[in-house]
Amino acid sequence: MAHFPEVLSADFLAQLHEPIIATPRGNYFNRWSGLKKAYYATGWRVFDYNGQRVVHHGGGVRGYRSEMAFVPEANIGLVLLFNAESNLANDIVPAFLDNLMDTAD
């Protein structure tokens, strides 16, 4: 989120998080009810979730799962690391974003 510009500058992060290709529906995050538009950036998914811009990356390999979701304008993010194959993140990330939106009102 550009808090350490000596590591990653705000300009560099802006380039990484710039939407490049619209992402069609069908991915797990595209099924989150608050998601309006989703794009692929350089290694990241960038989407509109109930009016908030979210920068997201998730993935997994056998036995592990990870999710990162950042809302730069709110200066907050969530990182989940699982030592198991789990679909729990599919519910936690949108619940986090919904709660964030509820507290912003």
FENNOR-V36837 format. One record per pair of residues at least 24 apart in sequence whose ideal C-beta (glycine too) atoms are under 7 Angstrom apart, sorted by the first residue. I is the first residue (numbers start at 1). J is the second residue. Records with the same first field share a line. If there is no record, write none. Layout:
BEGIN
I: J, J
END
This chain:
BEGIN
1: 70, 72, 75, 77
16: 41, 42, 43, 44
17: 41, 44, 46, 55
19: 46
28: 90
29: 56
32: 94
34: 94, 97, 98
49: 97
50: 101
52: 101
54: 97
58: 89
60: 85
65: 89
67: 93
69: 93, 96, 97
71: 100
74: 100, 104
76: 100
END
